[in-house]
Amino acid sequence: MIIDSLNESYDSLSESIDDSDTDPLFRIESESNYQKHFNFIGNSGPLVILDECSGPIDFFKLFLIDEIIQLMIIETNRNAQQMLSSQRISRGSRFSSWKPITKVDIEHFLGLLLWMGLVKMPSLSDYWNKAERYQNKVASKIMSRNKFELILRFWHFENNDSADKTNRLYKIRKLLNIANDIFKNVHQPGEIIAVDESMILYRGRLKFRQYIPNKTHKYGVKFFKVCGTNGYTYKIIIYEGKQSIKGESLSETIVSDLCENYLNEG
């Protein structure tokens, strides 16, 4: 009896489904879509076109522009002058050998940093170590260890005397703003963009350092970014603590800020 009852119920359901094909009310409900569709009207693709002879360095220089190089030169030299003038430096101190850096110096310095990211050694000094197991033909030919360490010590992006120190990111704010302008001016996103968060590994002392246990890097600086389907980043926001606008959630504030240049384009 149970089997017969189930079969009758199945037949009844099948008939009602067949009848629904001609039922206008059923068809409207089944085909309704609560998601509003938008037509994409933006222009996607590169905004800067390089010629066929361009190499990797030309693409690299689209992002490391002269404005960033000049910012590093001016503020690094200023930072060194401020520090050295405020302290009594002995003749034996390596600080006494400091000389203002030039564009060539900062380019060599950045090149070494990139190379060090590929060639790992136990300590910074080992890149200039003359022992056979550490010897290389790069570091010592580019610049001396003392000069490299001095630039690293004074490397700066902001004037300490005039900076707005109420801004937790004041030391890199100018650099971050320039970088975001470059990202925006080099490429235009397509119809699909995504907003997500990530972590930069950091275990030092910092007021806005985060601890997120489910991340690969549990301690660090959290930042948000908007990206395209090709992985290109169009804008970055570094999370510096409570920064939502009154009346909005943090998510609403972040998404609105990241996508402000791409609204009303579908």
HELIX and SHEET records of a PDB file:
HELIX    1   1 ILE A    2  SER A   20  1                                  19    
HELIX    2   2 PRO A   24  GLU A   31  1                                   8    
HELIX    3   3 PRO A   56  PHE A   60  1                                   5    
HELIX    4   4 ASP A   66  SER A   85  1                                  20    
HELIX    5   5 ARG A   94  SER A   97  5                                   4    
HELIX    6   6 LYS A  103  LEU A  118  1                                  16    
HELIX    7   7 LEU A  124  TRP A  128  5                                   5    
HELIX    8   8 ALA A  139  ILE A  142  1                                   4    
HELIX    9   9 ARG A  145  PHE A  154  1                                  10    
HELIX   10  10 ARG A  173  VAL A  186  1                                  14    
HELIX   11  11 LEU A  250  LEU A  258  1                                   9    
HELIX   12  12 GLU A  260  TYR A  262  5                                   3    
SHEET    1   A 2 GLY A  45  PRO A  46  0                                        
SHEET    2   A 2 HIS A 187  GLN A 188 -1                                        
SHEET    1   B 3 ILE A 193  LEU A 201  0                                        
SHEET    2   B 3 TYR A 219  GLY A 228 -1                                        
SHEET    3   B 3 GLN A 210  TYR A 211 -1                                        
SHEET    1   C 3 ILE A 193  LEU A 201  0                                        
SHEET    2   C 3 TYR A 219  GLY A 228 -1                                        
SHEET    3   C 3 THR A 233  ILE A 238 -1                                        
END                                                                             
